[in-house]
Amino acid sequence: MSNVPITVAHGDGIGPEIMAATLHILKEAGARLDIETIEIGEKVYLAGNPAGIAPESWASLRRTKVFLKAPITTPQGGGFSSLNVAVRKTLGLYANVRPCVSYHPFVSTKHPVMDVVIVRENEEDTYAGIEYRQTQQVEECLKLISRPGSEKIVRYAFEYARRFNRKKVTCFIKDNIMKRTDGLFHRIFDEIAPEYPEIEADHWIVDIGSAKMADTPENFDVIVMPNLYGDVLSDVAAQIAGSVGLAGSSNIGEKVAMFEAIHGSAPRRAGQNLANPSGLFLGAVLMLVHINQPDIAELAHNAWLKTLEDGVHTYDMFKEGTSKQKVGTKEFADAVVARLGQKPQTLKPVSYAANTAETDAKPIVSTPAHQTKELVGVDVFLDWWKGSFYGVADDLGTHIADLSGNNLYLQSIANRGVKVYPDGQPDTFTVDHWRFRFVAEKGEGEPVTARQILALLERFVVRGYDVIKTENLYNFDGAKGYSA
Amino acid sequence: MSNVPITVAHGDGIGPEIMAATLHILKEAGARLDIETIEIGEKVYLAGNPAGIAPESWASLRRTKVFLKAPITTPQGGGFSSLNVAVRKTLGLYANVRPCVSYHPFVSTKHPVMDVVIVRENEEDTYAGIEYRQTQQVEECLKLISRPGSEKIVRYAFEYARRFNRKKVTCFIKDNIMKRTDGLFHRIFDEIAPEYPEIEADHWIVDIGSAKMADTPENFDVIVMPNLYGDVLSDVAAQIAGSVGLAGSSNIGEKVAMFEAIHGSAPRRAGQNLANPSGLFLGAVLMLVHINQPDIAELAHNAWLKTLEDGVHTYDMFKEGTSKQKVGTKEFADAVVARLGQKPQTLKPVSYAANTAETDAKPIVSTPAHQTKELVGVDVFLDWWKGSFYGVADDLGTHIADLSGNNLYLQSIANRGVKVYPDGQPDTFTVDHWRFRFVAEKGEGEPVTARQILALLERFVVRGYDVIKTENLYNFDGAKGYSA
């Protein structure tokens, strides 16, 4: 078989050492790779690239489509943006996959039986970072959840489960509160799950689900989540399995995939041959499977397990009593190389069948029937402050009700999601960020037009109100597309 | 001292049994209470009250200002909304406080040394539930974080720490991503912390902070968080301490406070004298402290600790070997009553000084200097779909750039927070939800007017574009009030 081109970045801090150790094991295991090396991180930031990657490096990533990346250091001070965010956004890496496995009794953990894979949506949710300040008191962030984005990640989770013989996929959402956004994610999970009848599907509200996962992770297998929950829970899972220092992850896009350790560049440990290369190494194992070299992945991974089992440990894993030998980065890699061909005796050996490689097929995004969309009103938001946190809504309501007309009438006023007019409570605490809901004169759900909304906005502006934002209200196939 | 009026609701499922047990202990401990009883829950929902509480019950809550609430059952089927959300929103209960303590070796836990209090903001964040569907593919939820709301909760956390002799308050946020919203919460934490020099203050990014808390909770004391993180982490903390069945919580407003167990009504356990009343009982202990009866709180709480220690356990805590006697709800309460006046020997006895009661003073919200606000542009969002997830941005950009004029020019287009025009990447996956940023002709940061924005919106509407929402761009004291 011919070599597979990959792009490698050695990073900052402990990066070069753990990358050298990882590549050494891969080479000795017979990985068939053509390596293109790019520079990323501190030096590249300081050379004037705000995302820590030079423009020409994108070409290598687009050519090889496979990126093995060591941790980097983002320089102190403003103006530098996250390299990972840049790579993820630019290359559309929509899935973050993080296996969290405990290696009891060889690595300390309170959860001896743990083998959880977190599949995290990587592009949407509040993490798109779309934020606005429009009043003295309030900051806003938009949480966006899309049907295609949710379909991609949910399908990825089930495809992953099928490829790796996983038995169950669990969905974490908070759709008792976020009925529309998290509700969409949950609905898509329920739509896709039946296509995988051999895999059990269940779901938890994220609060109690997280509590169960943190307490009894042995009851979970693959867990798929929107971005924010996945960010928090993947760190929890890695930590309670043993250490964030022992986990690798993949970031999967339709064209390009990136593999890395989940820990940082630990500059204080750098250059001392101390660091544990296991996180990056396990990222590289995921890469080998991805590029269809499962035989090499299996050989290397089992040798690594045998090394842990033999008590050959770097300082971070070392524990008097369980460990046998405290070794440096290089010696650890040598120990793994020396065990190539061996399998663990106590820990479960891994086995990667030929069919575990990812296919090149694009994730399937469905094309649901177009729903009839009808404009039925508008929420107009104002910056308004009369010096009190209490009891000003009625006054405001009376004035704004005057702006009704031309088929749009004021139905209600809300503040931070609480209705305050009409029939508000005098003890509701209100801030300077107000929502005015206008619906059709004939009643809610009757059509209005974009021109009527423009005319309404003009009435606001003429009276000198500070309109800060608008949200149109739509029905889809006759059902309300907005919360109360 | 005269009796303190409180409102009590016995709830559904196991509610009446655990409330009877709790009130029995309180009475025998000498709590000075005048109890008004209201009905909430299933029957009240089915009688046609959509939030499970009758209109006249609000009067009792407003009169007594103290609510001891048993769990309820929300009937199956649509149209019923959360009672807790209704009470919280109507009465402005801004702080959710949940002590999570482990009782090793008497109750099983992997975390023998744990005594964490989660202080969760209760009104803002994505939990305001403001959601919109405006395209075929995308749902949106607004995350709102306000300065007064953040000040109230952060100050509450520090006041709590001072009252209960806590040593440290930790803040969890994700302000490396949500720089404006979570950044505001963090900034306010940093502003308020120095007013409490005797209390250590630190902060963690919520992902790794959660991982540390789930793994080594003994390193945390009081943790203050925005609503969503607090919801997830308070369940995690309660569960890993021993069980969500063993935790009580308070919901604190400026006028009214509510005390409860954090578990549900467990209808399958109802009527069998099985349920553990401890969660509700611990909620009642928080109430006694709140209404300034710390002597009674201390007496009852220590008797309860002694009961645990003596191995008198309900079925859920019972463990062969550690437990001595498996008892029912009533017998457990009797066992606590029999130990009134005793203190635990192994577990740490509690001590509530007279000064631990909450004062009636309103939480102080600062009045920061008004910042000069200047309108500098607008983000116009469109529903636009030409049948492809790729490579349509340039086409769109050319057409929309034509709408520039009258001091507003198209600066960029973004999709799910990723810039796609000008200089977009051909492989960026895009959905039908597009953002067009217009800034002043002279350059970003120069002033524009509300009338110019109206005129721009009119140009969109005339051309037949489906404008779904707008977000104005403002500078505050010359600094950008919006993300890239």
Interface residues (C-beta under 8 A of the other chain):
Chain A: R62 S82 K89 T90 L91 G92 Y94 K110 H111 E123 E124 T126 Y127 A128 G129 I130 E131 Y132 R133 Q134 Q136 Q137 V138 E139 E140 C141 L142 K143 L144 I145 S146 R147 P148 G149 K174 N176 I177 M178 K179 R180 T181 G183 L184 V206 D207 I208 S210 A211 K212 A214 D215 L228 Y229 D231 V232 L233 S234 D235 V236 A238 Q239 I240 V244 E254 K255 V365 P368 H370 Q371 K373 D379 D383 F389 A414 R416 G417 V418 Q425 D427 T428 F429 V431 H433 R435 A450 R451 L454 L457 E458 V461 D466 V467 I468 K469 T470 E471 N472 L473 Y474 F476 G481 Y482 S483 A484
Chain B: R62 S82 K89 T90 L91 G92 Y94 K110 H111 E123 E124 T126 Y127 A128 G129 I130 E131 Y132 R133 Q134 Q136 Q137 V138 E139 E140 C141 L142 K143 L144 I145 S146 R147 P148 G149 K174 N176 I177 M178 K179 R180 T181 G183 L184 V206 D207 I208 S210 A211 K212 A214 D215 L228 Y229 D231 V232 L233 S234 D235 V236 A238 Q239 I240 V244 E254 K255 V365 P368 H370 Q371 K373 D379 D383 F389 A414 R416 G417 V418 Q425 D427 T428 F429 V431 H433 R435 A450 R451 L454 L457 E458 V461 D466 V467 I468 K469 T470 E471 N472 L473 Y474 F476 G481 Y482 S483 A484
